[in-house]
Amino acid sequence: MSSKDLMTLRHSAAHLLGHAVSELYPDTKLTIGPATEEGFFYDFLPTQNFKEEDLGPIEIRMRELAQKNFPLEHTQISKEEARRIFKNNPFKLELIEQIPGDTVGLSRQGDFVDLCRGGHVAKTGDIKYFKLLGISGAYWRADRNNQALQRITGTAFFTAKELEDFERLRLEVQTYDHRRLGKQLDLFSFHDEGVGFPFFHPKGKTILLSMVHYLRKELEKEGYLEIQTPIILSDELWHQSGHWDFYKDKMYFCRIEEEEKNLAVKPMNCPGAILIFRERPRSFRELPLRLSEFGLVHRYELSGVLHGLLRVRAFTIDDAHIFCTADQIEQEILNTINLTFRVLKKYGFEKVKVALSTKPETAMGDDALWEKAIAALKNALNLAQVPYTLQEGEGAFYGPKIEFKFVDAMHREWQGGTIQLDFCQPANFDLSYVASGGSKERPVMIHRAIYGSLERFFAVMLEHYKGNLPFWLAPVQVKILTITDAQKEYAKGILQALQEKGIRAEMDHSSDQISAKIKNAQLERVPWMLVIGNKEVESNAVTLRYQDGKQEPGLALPHVLEKAVALLN
């Protein structure tokens, strides 16, 4: 079956959900119920909030309605008739007024009717393999200023096996949810004193620093220069950059009363890089100028959409802003494409999809500049021999962008880094460089991020590896386990040798049995355990035990050090 057929099935399942709720809770107001990539949902305004335990009875009623095998009929009716049918539902009445033309679509199954543009299975009996997944909050038309609603989500498939595979994967996703792993492994936490702001514990911070250290080395090879810009800047800067018109609802503000000055916490890093570029006259000989920054930004997100490290209010972007000439655009983008693929491969993300997003409805700059920018991105993608899809209207407000979407070990697709081409900001800030002939020319600006948000990438990576991070990333890479206290002095020498080589090693100082020490190290997801007993001390060796239980006995320390150092690179 095609993806279009699947969306049709799921759209029909949403109607089935609406039908069931209208019978079980007749005073509930129905709003909209579309199909999604994951399944479907329907938003309701109930007289009393639904609870998780209500999902079972609703799903049972859906199955009963499916078995009645009602035909799904679709007709066009006059708006006047539609207003009469939905006279007690203000949400449907609002939709009717906004639909162009004199008629609207109406779907019918049994005695249940709903507004609909069409696209259904033939009969309710065709909807066999479905499951309700959960309840969450929502707002009418996704606007927090509107009526608060409740959303019931579900999914549907054509075969029992597809549904079983989905449920198995969903259980796996829940088991290895990064929030759960973060607590188990003591990596990060969230607190009511700072809703949406992550607190990284020592081990979590070690992982973040390892991510930064690796990428920093790669950027140095590519000729990047690292900068740091302030978190708080004048609000006038954000008016000049254009972010005010597009981002002010997501920004945090403060005011210095003594100076009568309004300030804004930066939601993006680019204006800071622009101010550094503009600090002094620039020559064409300095271009391309690649300025990188691991910049902390803040964006206000509704509490209802916050989700662990995947959706936070403060996060770090591995930003870079490349100032170049028009002739250098394609090569810079090509280099960035190759760098992005190389970094993703390092983390085990081999399957990567690429999309090119074009001008959105609300954007800065004229069409000619946008067409020029889109053509440059297309040429670079073609030079890189990278297949891509077009996403019409999904670019940033200041320019088109290339998006990288990678697939994890649980077959989920994630939005990763981006490359954005910008002719607008150099004009907004009147940037220039002195060309070879002595004239002033306008540089082009390329915005790029590979991780995107370090926090979000951290979460995805943690789930991808199910907590078992590769050796080079693990916060504790080696745990030394002695069988008795008699081996402690020998073990201390091993620990010192490892640490001198830059290995993150610890020793278990507990008096537990060796089996308990091994179990604890496995629960901590430590990649290597060095087990030391009298035999190892006598032979001046160690037994290397891996996370999966495999062992290599009798290894000399120099060999262990060589193996460990090799895994750091």
C-alpha positions in Angstrom: 0.0 0.0 0.0 1.2 3.5 -0.7 1.8 6.2 1.9 -1.3 8.0 0.5 -3.4 4.9 1.1 -2.1 4.7 4.7 -3.0 8.4 5.3 -6.5 7.6 4.0 -6.8 4.7 6.4 -5.6 6.8 9.3 -7.9 9.7 8.4 -10.8 7.2 8.4 -9.6 5.9 11.8 -9.8 9.5 13.2 -13.4 9.7 12.1 -14.0 6.3 13.8 -12.5 7.8 17.0 -14.8 10.9 16.7 -17.8 8.6 16.2 -16.9 6.5 19.3 -16.4 9.6 21.5 -19.6 11.2 20.3 -21.6 8.1 21.4 -19.8 7.6 24.7 -19.7 11.3 25.7 -22.5 13.0 23.7 -21.9 16.4 25.3 -18.3 16.5 24.0 -17.5 19.1 21.3 -15.5 17.7 18.4 -13.0 19.9 16.5 -10.6 18.4 14.0 -9.1 14.9 13.5 -6.4 14.6 10.8 -4.0 11.8 9.9 -0.3 12.2 10.7 2.9 10.5 9.8 2.7 8.5 13.1 -1.1 7.8 13.0 -3.9 10.2 13.7 -5.4 12.3 16.4 -8.7 14.1 17.2 -9.0 17.2 19.4 -12.0 17.4 21.8 -13.6 19.7 24.3 -15.2 17.4 26.8 -17.4 18.4 29.7 -15.0 16.5 32.0 -11.4 15.8 31.1 -10.6 12.4 29.7 -8.3 10.2 31.7 -5.9 7.5 30.4 -8.3 4.8 31.7 -10.9 6.1 29.3 -8.9 5.0 26.3 -9.8 1.4 26.8 -13.6 1.9 26.6 -13.2 4.3 23.7 -11.1 1.8 21.7 -13.7 -1.0 22.4 -16.5 1.2 21.1 -14.4 2.0 18.0 -14.0 -1.8 17.3 -17.8 -2.3 17.8 -18.5 0.5 15.2 -15.9 -1.0 12.8 -17.6 -4.4 13.0 -20.9 -2.8 12.0 -19.3 -2.1 8.7 -20.9 1.2 8.0 -20.2 2.6 4.6 -18.2 5.8 4.6 -20.1 8.3 2.4 -18.9 11.7 1.3 -21.1 14.5 -0.1 -21.0 18.2 -0.7 -23.7 20.2 1.1 -24.6 23.9 1.3 -23.0 25.9 4.0 -26.5 26.8 5.2 -27.3 23.1 5.8 -23.9 22.6 7.4 -24.5 25.5 9.8 -27.8 23.8 10.8 -26.2 20.4 11.4 -23.4 21.8 13.5 -25.3 24.7 15.1 -24.3 23.6 18.6 -20.5 23.3 17.8 -18.7 26.7 17.6 -15.5 25.0 16.3 -17.2 23.5 13.3 -19.1 26.7 12.6 -15.8 28.6 12.5 -14.4 26.1 10.1 -17.4 26.3 7.9 -17.0 30.1 7.6 -13.4 29.8 6.6 -13.9 27.2 3.9 -14.0 28.9 0.5 -17.1 28.5 -1.8 -20.7 27.9 -1.1 -20.5 24.2 -0.1 -18.5 22.1 2.3 -17.7 18.4 2.5 -19.7 16.1 4.8 -18.7 12.5 5.7 -21.2 10.1 7.1 -20.9 6.6 8.7 -24.1 5.3 10.3 -25.7 8.3 12.2 -22.3 10.0 12.7 -21.5 13.0 10.4 -18.5 15.2 10.3 -17.0 18.1 8.3 -14.5 16.6 5.9 -12.8 17.2 2.5 -12.9 13.5 1.7 -10.5 10.6 1.3 -11.8 7.6 3.2 -11.8 3.8 3.1 -15.0 2.3 1.7 -16.4 1.1 5.0 -15.7 1.1 8.7 -14.9 -2.7 8.6 -11.8 -1.8 6.6 -10.3 -0.2 9.7 -9.1 -3.3 11.6 -5.7 -2.8 13.0 -5.5 0.3 15.2 -4.7 1.3 18.7 -5.2 4.4 20.8 -1.9 5.7 22.2 -2.5 8.5 24.7 -4.1 11.8 25.8 -2.4 15.2 25.8 -3.3 18.9 25.9 -3.8 21.0 22.8 -5.2 24.4 21.8 -7.8 25.2 19.2 -5.9 26.0 15.9 -2.6 25.4 17.8 -2.9 28.9 19.4 -2.4 29.2 23.1 -4.7 32.2 23.2 -7.6 29.9 22.1 -9.6 27.3 23.9 -7.7 24.6 25.6 -8.6 21.1 24.3 -7.7 17.5 24.8 -6.1 15.4 22.1 -6.5 11.7 21.8 -3.8 10.1 19.5 -3.8 6.7 17.9 -2.4 4.8 15.0 -3.7 2.4 12.3 -2.2 0.0 9.8 -3.3 -2.3 7.1 -2.0 -5.5 8.7 -1.7 -7.1 12.1 2.1 -7.5 11.7 2.6 -3.8 11.0 0.7 -2.9 14.1 2.6 -5.5 16.2 5.9 -4.1 14.8 4.8 -0.6 15.7 3.9 -1.6 19.3 7.2 -3.5 19.7 9.1 -0.5 18.5 7.0 1.9 20.7 7.8 -0.3 23.8 11.5 -0.1 22.9 11.3 3.6 22.5 9.6 4.0 25.9 12.2 1.7 27.5 15.1 3.7 26.1 13.5 7.1 26.4 16.4 9.6 27.0 14.6 11.0 30.0 14.5 7.6 31.6 18.2 6.9 30.7 19.2 10.3 31.9 17.9 9.6 35.4 19.2 6.0 35.5 22.7 7.1 34.4 22.8 10.3 36.4 23.3 12.5 33.3 20.8 15.4 33.6 17.7 16.5 35.4 14.9 19.1 35.2 13.5 21.1 38.1 10.4 23.2 38.9 12.7 26.1 39.7 13.6 26.3 36.0 10.9 24.6 33.9 12.3 23.7 30.5 15.9 24.5 31.4 18.1 21.3 31.7 20.6 20.7 34.5 23.6 18.7 33.3 25.2 16.5 36.0 29.0 15.7 35.9 28.6 12.7 33.7 26.2 14.4 31.3 28.5 17.4 31.1 31.4 15.1 30.3 29.5 13.7 27.3 28.6 17.3 26.1 32.3 18.3 26.4 33.3 15.2 24.4 30.9 16.2 21.6 32.3 19.7 21.6 35.9 18.5 21.7 35.4 16.2 18.7 33.6 18.8 16.6 36.0 21.5 17.5 38.9 19.4 16.2 37.0 18.8 12.9 36.3 22.6 12.6 40.0 23.4 13.1 40.9 21.2 10.2 38.3 23.1 8.1 39.8 26.5 8.9 37.1 27.7 11.3 37.9 30.4 14.0 35.9 30.0 17.2 34.2 33.1 18.8 32.0 33.8 21.8 29.3 36.4 21.9 27.1 37.7 24.7 23.8 36.0 25.7 22.1 39.4 26.3 22.1 42.2 23.8 20.1 45.4 23.1 16.6 44.8 21.7 17.4 47.3 18.9 19.8 44.7 17.4 16.9 42.2 17.0 14.8 44.9 15.2 17.7 45.5 12.8 18.3 41.8 12.2 14.6 41.1 11.5 14.2 38.5 14.2 11.9 40.8 16.1 9.1 40.4 13.6 9.4 36.7 13.4 10.7 35.7 16.9 9.5 38.2 19.5 6.9 35.9 20.9 9.6 33.3 21.7 12.1 35.8 23.2 13.0 36.6 26.8 13.4 40.3 27.7 14.9 42.4 30.5 15.4 46.1 31.3 18.0 48.2 33.0 15.9 50.9 34.6 19.0 53.1 35.5 19.9 53.3 31.8 16.3 53.1 30.5 17.5 50.4 28.2 15.6 47.3 27.0 17.6 44.1 26.4 16.8 40.7 24.9 18.2 37.3 25.6 19.4 36.0 22.3 17.3 33.4 20.5 20.0 33.0 17.8 23.7 33.6 17.5 24.0 35.2 14.1 23.8 38.9 15.1 26.7 38.5 17.4 28.9 37.0 14.6 27.8 39.9 12.3 28.9 42.5 14.9 32.4 40.8 15.0 32.6 40.8 11.2 31.6 44.5 11.2 34.1 45.5 13.9 36.8 46.5 11.3 37.2 46.8 7.5 37.5 43.4 5.8 39.5 42.5 2.7 38.6 39.9 0.1 41.8 38.1 1.2 40.1 37.2 4.5 37.3 35.5 2.8 35.9 33.0 3.3 35.8 33.9 7.0 34.4 30.9 9.0 33.4 31.9 12.5 32.2 29.1 14.8 30.5 29.4 18.1 29.0 27.0 20.6 26.4 29.5 21.6 23.8 29.2 24.3 20.4 30.6 23.2 17.0 30.9 24.9 13.6 30.5 23.3 10.2 30.6 25.1 8.3 27.4 24.5 4.9 26.5 25.8 5.1 24.2 28.8 2.8 21.7 26.9 5.4 21.1 24.2 8.5 20.7 26.4 9.9 17.2 26.1 13.0 16.3 27.9 16.1 17.5 26.0 14.3 17.3 22.7 12.3 20.5 23.4 13.8 22.9 25.9 13.9 26.6 26.6 17.7 26.9 26.7 20.0 25.1 24.4 23.4 25.3 22.7 23.8 25.6 19.0 27.0 24.5 17.3 26.7 27.5 15.1 28.9 28.9 12.4 28.6 31.9 10.1 30.6 31.9 7.0 31.2 35.2 5.3 32.2 34.7 1.7 32.1 36.1 -1.9 29.4 35.0 -4.3 32.0 33.0 -6.2 32.8 31.0 -3.0 29.3 30.0 -2.1 29.1 26.6 -3.8 32.5 25.4 -2.6 31.7 26.5 1.0 28.3 24.7 0.9 29.9 21.6 -0.6 32.6 21.6 2.1 29.8 21.9 4.8 27.8 19.1 3.3 30.8 16.8 3.4 31.6 17.8 6.9 28.0 17.1 8.1 28.0 13.6 6.6 31.4 12.9 8.2 30.2 14.0 11.7 26.9 12.1 11.5 28.9 9.0 10.4 31.1 9.3 13.5 28.0 9.0 15.7 26.7 6.0 13.8 24.1 7.7 11.7 24.7 6.2 8.3 21.2 6.8 6.7 20.8 10.5 6.0 18.1 12.2 3.9 18.6 15.7 2.5 15.9 18.3 1.8 16.0 21.8 0.3 13.5 24.2 1.8 12.4 27.3 -0.2 11.0 30.7 0.5 8.2 30.8 3.2 5.1 33.0 2.9 6.5 35.5 5.3 10.1 36.3 4.5 12.7 39.0 4.1 14.3 40.0 0.7 13.0 40.1 -2.8 12.2 37.1 -5.1 15.3 37.6 -7.2 17.7 37.2 -4.2 15.8 34.1 -3.1 15.9 32.5 -6.6 19.7 33.2 -6.7 20.2 31.6 -3.2 18.0 28.5 -4.1 20.0 28.0 -7.3 23.3 28.1 -5.4 22.1 25.5 -2.9 20.8 23.3 -5.7 24.2 23.5 -7.6 26.1 22.6 -4.4 23.9 19.6 -3.8 24.4 18.5 -7.4 28.1 18.9 -7.1 28.1 16.8 -3.9 26.0 14.2 -5.8 23.5 14.2 -3.0 19.9 13.3 -3.8 17.4 15.7 -2.1 13.7 16.5 -1.9 12.2 19.9 -2.2 10.2 21.4 0.7 8.4 24.3 -0.8 7.9 27.2 1.6 9.8 25.8 4.6 12.9 27.9 4.5 14.0 30.4 7.2 12.7 33.9 7.0 16.0 35.2 5.7 17.0 32.5 3.2 16.6 29.0 1.9 18.2 26.1 3.7 19.4 22.5 3.3 18.2 20.2 6.0 19.8 16.9 7.1 17.4 14.2 8.4 19.0 11.1 9.9 17.6 7.8 10.9 18.4 6.2 14.3 18.6 2.5 15.4 14.9 2.4 16.1 14.1 3.6 12.5 13.0 7.1 13.6 13.8 10.1 11.4 15.2 13.1 13.1 15.8 16.7 11.9 19.5 17.4 12.2 21.7 20.2 11.1 21.0 22.9 8.5 22.8 25.0 6.0 21.2 28.4 5.3 22.1 30.9 2.6 21.5 34.5 3.5 21.7 37.6 1.4 19.4 39.6 3.7 21.4 40.0 6.9 24.5 41.4 5.2 22.2 44.0 3.7 20.4 44.7 7.0 23.8 45.4 8.7 25.4 47.0 5.6 28.3 44.6 5.6 31.0 45.0 3.1 34.5 43.9 2.2 37.2 45.5 0.0 37.3 43.6 -3.3 40.6 43.1 -5.3 39.9 46.2 -7.4 39.5 48.4 -4.3 35.7 48.6 -4.5 33.3 47.8 -1.6 31.3 44.6 -2.1 28.6 42.9 -0.1 29.5 39.5 1.4 27.2 36.5 1.4 26.5 34.9 4.7 26.1 31.1 5.2 24.6 29.9 8.5 25.3 26.4 9.4 24.8 24.0 12.3 25.7 20.2 12.3 24.4 19.0 15.6 21.8 21.7 15.6 21.0 21.8 19.3 23.6 19.9 21.3 21.0 19.0 23.9 18.6 17.6 21.3 21.4 15.7 19.5 22.5 14.4 22.9 19.0 13.0 23.5 18.7 11.3 20.1 22.2 9.8 20.4 21.5 8.5 23.9 18.3 6.7 22.6 20.1 5.6 19.4 22.7 3.7 21.5 20.1 2.7 24.2 22.5 4.2 26.8 25.5 2.2 25.7 27.5 5.0 24.3 30.7 4.2 22.2 33.9 4.2 24.1 35.1 7.7 23.1 31.8 9.3 24.3 31.1 7.3 27.5 31.5 9.5 30.6 33.3 6.6 32.4 35.2 4.5 29.8 36.9 2.0 32.1 35.9 0.7 35.5 38.5 -1.2 37.5 37.1 -4.0 39.6 39.2 -5.8 42.2 38.1 -9.2 43.5 39.4 -8.5 47.0 41.1 -5.6 48.8 44.4 -7.3 48.3 44.6 -6.1 44.7 43.8 -2.4 45.5 47.4 -1.2 45.4 48.0 -2.9 42.0 44.7 -1.5 40.8 45.7 2.1 41.7 48.7 1.9 39.4 46.5 0.7 36.6 44.1 3.6 37.3 46.9 6.2 37.2 48.3 4.8 33.9 44.9 5.0 32.3 44.2 8.5 33.4 47.7 9.7 32.2 46.6 8.5 28.8 43.5 10.6 28.9 41.2 7.6 29.6 38.2 8.4 31.8 38.7 5.6 34.4 37.3 4.9 37.9 37.9 2.2 40.5 35.1 0.5 42.4 36.1 1.0 46.0 33.1 -0.9 47.4 33.4 -4.1 49.4 30.8 -5.8 47.2 31.3 -9.3 45.7 32.9 -9.2 42.2 29.6 -10.3 40.6 27.8 -7.3 42.2 30.6 -4.9 41.0 30.2 -6.2 37.4 26.5 -5.8 37.6 26.8 -2.2 38.8 29.2 -1.4 36.0 26.9 -2.9 33.5 24.0 -0.9 34.9 26.1 2.3 34.5 26.7 1.3 30.9 30.5 1.4 31.3 32.1 0.0 28.1 35.1 -1.7 29.7 35.7 -3.4 33.0 39.2 -4.4 34.1 38.8 -7.3 36.5 41.8 -7.8 38.8 42.4 -10.8 41.1 45.5 -12.5 42.5 46.2 -14.2 39.1 46.3 -10.8 37.3 48.6 -9.3 40.0 51.0 -12.2 39.8 51.2 -12.1 36.0 51.2 -8.3 35.8 48.1 -8.3 33.6 44.3 -7.6 33.7 41.2 -9.3 32.5 39.2 -7.1 30.1 35.5 -7.6 30.3 33.2 -5.8 27.8 29.6 -4.6 28.4 28.2 -7.6 26.5 30.0 -10.1 28.8 32.8 -11.1 26.5 36.2 -11.3 28.2 39.9 -11.1 27.2 42.0 -12.6 30.1 45.7 -12.0 30.7 46.2 -8.8 28.8 49.4 -6.8 29.5 48.8 -3.2 30.6 50.6 -1.6 27.6 48.3 -3.6 25.2 45.2 -2.4 27.1 46.4 1.2 27.0 47.1 0.9 23.2 43.6 -0.5 22.6 42.0 2.2 24.7 43.8 5.2 23.1 43.0 3.9 19.7 39.3 4.1 20.5 39.6 7.8 21.6 40.1 8.9 18.0 
